[in-house]
Amino acid sequence: MPNRPDPAHAARTDGGSSSPEALSEVPWELPHRFLGLDDEASSFDRAAAVILPVPWEATTSYGGGTRRGPGAILEASRYIELYDQEFDLEPGPRYGVHTLPSVELTRAGPEQAMAELRSVHDRVLDAAGDRFVLMLGGEHAVSSPAIRSHAARHDDRITVLQFDAHADLRAQYEGSPASHASAMARVIDVADVVGVGLRAVSQEEVDVARAHDGVHLIWADEMWRDDAWMDRAMERLGEKVYITFDVDYFDPSLVPSTGTPEPGGGDWYRTLHFLRRVFTEREVIGCDVVELAPTPGLHAPDFLVAKLVYKLLNYRFQDRY
């Protein structure tokens, strides 16, 4: 069963539609917004978090379908149990999440689309104020404009914590500097990058990392030996951190629904342990989750990624409960 609204409400929400008052008591389904939260918990004025769906896809190099990722995440989130045993309560309705409409970017080309997304993200951050913005992609290219938008708002250099199977440090890929394979190359002039879970990297990207003191790579096989990689990653993180989470970071036995799955990778509980530490010891200023390419009939990856988004928000607001 999908999540239900607060039992104190007399009827299920109509999703904020313009239905006449006479229909207000009809048991409408929960709206197609993150967690299916009712109107009160998802109103912009009340919410502490904002979900920005960006279903953009143009440069994927193998499997496609990331444009359907945000919709699949939002749909699966409506069926997630809201209780979080780490905090012994249901955090989502407490801090509130507002889900924005999906952004439809120009089709004039990747460079033009990313320039447009930078403008969109600037406007969203202006409107959000102190609210925490979490973007849902789409392919990984969408992360660069968001990161640059955040970096421009801070005097000190920020750090990007990149969960990924790939380094995404190519100067360009297949002729496009706005490729998903160049997402981190587009931000290393304004941010340091700590990549974790890497296991599919070109020589060019290794050379770029070695040439930049602000780029640090942690390989997936290191993560399976022990948990010392967490300390190494934390040492490299600055005070202000932006998290970009490409879901191909996970072992494909957990998330096969992505364009370029790679053997090996992160598991669920150690990843959560590390994330909670990051949110506890650093100031996380923004976040995105990208590269889910839903597989028809295979729902487990959609649920995992939706639960990941929920956990990211729960860690962000853990000081409230």
C-alpha positions in Angstrom: 0.0 0.0 0.0 1.2 3.5 -0.7 1.8 5.9 2.2 -1.2 7.5 3.8 -1.6 11.1 4.9 -1.8 12.1 8.6 -4.8 10.3 10.1 -5.8 13.5 11.7 -6.9 14.7 8.3 -10.5 13.8 7.5 -9.8 12.8 3.9 -6.9 12.0 1.6 -5.5 14.9 -0.3 -6.5 15.9 -3.8 -2.9 16.9 -4.4 -3.6 20.6 -4.3 -5.9 20.5 -7.4 -8.7 22.9 -8.1 -11.4 20.3 -7.3 -14.6 21.8 -5.9 -15.1 21.7 -2.2 -17.9 19.2 -2.6 -15.2 16.6 -3.7 -12.8 17.3 -0.8 -14.0 14.2 1.1 -13.4 11.8 -1.8 -10.5 9.3 -0.9 -8.2 10.5 -3.6 -4.8 8.7 -4.0 -1.8 10.3 -2.6 -0.2 12.9 -5.0 2.8 11.9 -7.2 5.3 13.9 -5.1 8.2 12.7 -3.0 7.0 10.3 -0.3 3.4 11.0 -1.3 3.3 13.6 1.5 0.1 15.4 2.0 -0.4 19.1 1.2 0.7 20.3 4.6 4.0 18.4 4.8 4.8 19.1 1.2 3.9 22.8 1.0 6.7 25.1 -0.1 6.2 27.4 2.9 6.5 24.6 5.4 9.1 22.3 3.8 12.7 22.4 4.8 13.7 20.3 1.7 13.1 20.9 -2.0 13.2 18.2 -4.7 14.2 19.4 -8.1 13.6 16.8 -10.9 15.7 17.2 -14.0 14.9 14.3 -16.4 17.5 15.3 -19.0 19.4 12.9 -21.2 21.4 13.5 -24.3 25.0 12.2 -24.0 24.6 8.7 -22.5 27.3 6.5 -23.9 25.8 3.0 -23.5 22.4 2.2 -22.0 19.8 5.0 -22.0 16.7 5.7 -20.0 18.0 8.2 -17.3 15.3 10.6 -18.4 12.9 8.3 -16.7 14.9 8.2 -13.5 13.3 11.1 -11.6 9.8 9.9 -12.2 10.7 6.4 -11.1 12.2 7.7 -7.9 9.2 9.8 -7.1 6.8 7.0 -7.8 8.7 4.4 -5.7 9.0 6.9 -2.9 5.3 6.9 -2.4 5.5 3.3 -1.2 8.5 3.7 1.2 7.8 3.2 4.9 8.4 6.6 6.5 9.7 5.1 9.8 13.5 5.3 10.1 14.8 3.0 12.7 18.1 5.0 13.0 16.0 7.8 14.5 13.0 5.9 15.9 10.5 8.1 14.2 9.1 9.2 10.8 11.3 12.1 9.8 9.9 13.1 6.4 6.6 14.7 7.6 8.5 16.5 10.4 10.9 18.5 8.2 8.6 18.5 5.1 9.6 18.0 1.4 8.3 20.2 -1.5 8.5 18.6 -4.9 9.0 21.0 -7.8 7.7 20.2 -11.3 10.2 18.6 -13.7 12.5 20.9 -15.6 12.3 20.7 -19.3 15.5 21.9 -20.8 16.2 23.1 -24.3 16.9 20.6 -27.0 19.4 22.9 -28.8 22.3 20.9 -27.6 24.1 19.8 -24.4 26.1 23.0 -23.9 23.0 25.1 -24.3 21.0 22.9 -22.0 23.6 23.0 -19.3 23.8 26.8 -19.5 20.0 26.9 -19.1 20.1 24.5 -16.2 22.7 26.7 -14.5 20.2 29.6 -14.7 17.4 27.4 -13.5 19.4 26.2 -10.5 20.4 29.7 -9.6 16.8 30.7 -9.5 15.8 27.7 -7.5 18.4 28.4 -4.9 17.3 32.0 -4.7 13.7 30.9 -4.2 14.6 28.1 -1.8 16.5 30.4 0.7 17.6 28.2 3.6 15.8 25.1 2.3 18.0 22.2 1.3 17.8 21.5 -2.5 18.2 17.9 -3.7 18.2 17.4 -7.5 17.1 14.2 -9.2 18.7 13.4 -12.6 18.8 12.5 -15.4 22.3 11.9 -16.6 25.3 13.0 -14.7 26.0 16.0 -16.9 23.3 17.9 -14.9 25.4 17.9 -11.8 28.0 20.4 -13.1 25.6 23.4 -13.4 24.2 22.6 -9.9 27.7 22.4 -8.4 28.8 25.6 -10.0 25.7 27.3 -8.8 26.5 26.3 -5.2 30.2 27.1 -5.5 29.4 30.7 -6.6 27.5 31.3 -3.4 30.5 30.6 -1.1 33.7 32.5 -0.6 35.6 29.4 0.4 36.2 26.6 -2.1 33.7 23.8 -1.7 34.3 20.0 -1.9 32.3 17.7 -4.2 31.9 14.2 -2.7 31.3 12.1 -5.7 29.9 8.6 -5.3 30.5 7.0 -8.7 32.0 4.0 -10.6 33.5 6.5 -13.1 35.7 9.6 -12.5 33.9 11.8 -15.1 37.1 13.8 -15.6 37.4 13.7 -19.4 37.9 17.1 -21.0 35.2 16.0 -23.5 33.6 12.8 -24.6 32.4 12.1 -28.2 33.0 15.8 -29.0 31.0 17.3 -26.1 32.5 19.0 -23.1 29.0 18.9 -21.5 29.0 15.1 -21.6 28.1 13.0 -18.5 31.7 11.7 -18.8 33.0 15.2 -18.2 30.8 16.2 -15.3 33.7 16.6 -12.8 36.0 18.1 -15.3 33.6 21.0 -15.6 33.9 21.8 -11.9 37.5 21.3 -10.8 38.2 24.9 -11.4 35.8 25.9 -8.6 35.7 22.9 -6.3 37.8 20.1 -5.0 36.6 16.6 -5.8 36.7 13.4 -3.7 35.6 10.4 -5.7 34.7 7.2 -3.9 33.7 3.8 -5.4 35.7 4.3 -8.6 36.5 1.3 -10.8 36.2 2.3 -14.4 38.6 5.2 -15.3 40.6 6.2 -18.3 44.3 7.0 -18.3 43.4 10.6 -19.2 41.3 10.9 -16.0 44.1 9.4 -13.9 46.5 12.0 -15.3 44.0 14.8 -14.5 43.6 13.6 -11.0 47.4 13.4 -10.5 47.8 16.9 -11.8 45.3 18.5 -9.4 46.0 18.5 -5.7 42.2 19.0 -5.2 41.2 15.8 -6.8 41.4 12.6 -4.8 40.3 9.1 -6.0 39.3 6.2 -3.8 39.0 2.9 -5.6 36.2 0.5 -5.0 38.5 -2.4 -4.1 40.0 -0.3 -1.3 36.6 0.0 0.1 36.2 -3.8 0.4 39.4 -4.3 2.4 38.4 -2.3 5.5 36.8 1.0 6.5 40.0 3.0 6.5 38.9 4.6 3.2 36.3 6.6 5.2 39.0 8.3 7.2 40.9 9.1 4.0 37.9 10.6 2.4 36.9 12.6 5.4 40.4 14.1 5.6 40.1 15.4 2.1 36.7 17.0 2.6 36.5 20.7 3.2 34.0 22.2 5.6 31.3 22.7 2.9 30.4 19.6 0.9 28.2 19.0 -2.1 27.2 15.4 -2.7 26.7 14.1 -6.2 25.5 10.4 -6.2 25.7 8.5 -9.4 23.9 5.3 -8.7 26.3 3.2 -10.7 28.5 3.6 -7.6 26.6 0.6 -6.2 27.4 -2.9 -7.1 25.2 -3.9 -10.1 23.7 -6.7 -8.0 21.9 -3.8 -6.1 21.4 -1.3 -8.9 21.6 -2.9 -12.4 19.3 -0.2 -13.8 21.9 2.3 -14.9 23.5 3.1 -18.2 27.0 1.7 -17.6 27.0 -0.8 -14.7 30.4 -1.9 -13.5 31.2 -5.0 -11.4 32.2 -4.3 -7.8 31.1 -1.1 -6.0 29.5 0.0 -2.9 27.0 -1.8 -0.7 24.1 -0.4 1.3 24.9 -0.3 5.0 28.5 0.8 4.8 27.4 3.5 2.4 24.8 4.7 4.9 27.3 4.6 7.7 29.7 6.8 5.7 26.9 9.2 4.6 25.7 9.8 8.2 29.3 10.5 9.2 29.6 13.1 6.4 26.4 14.8 7.4 27.4 14.8 11.0 31.0 16.1 10.6 30.6 18.5 7.6 28.1 21.0 6.3 26.4 19.5 3.3 25.1 22.4 1.2 23.4 20.5 -1.6 23.0 17.1 -3.3 22.0 15.3 -6.4 21.2 11.7 -7.3 21.6 10.8 -10.9 21.8 8.0 -13.5 19.0 5.7 -12.6 17.7 4.2 -15.8 14.6 2.2 -14.7 14.2 -1.3 -16.1 10.5 -2.2 -16.8 9.4 -4.9 -14.4 12.4 -4.6 -12.1 11.4 -2.4 -9.2 14.1 -3.1 -6.6 16.6 -0.5 -7.9 13.9 2.2 -8.0 13.1 1.5 -4.4 16.7 1.5 -3.4 17.4 4.9 -5.0 14.2 6.4 -3.5 15.2 5.1 -0.1 18.7 6.5 -0.6 17.1 10.0 -1.3 15.1 9.7 1.9 18.1 8.7 3.9 20.1 11.7 2.5 17.3 14.0 3.7 17.0 12.3 7.0 20.7 12.7 7.7 20.6 16.3 6.6 18.0 17.1 9.2 19.1 14.7 11.9 19.8 17.6 14.3 16.0 18.3 14.4 15.1 15.1 16.1 
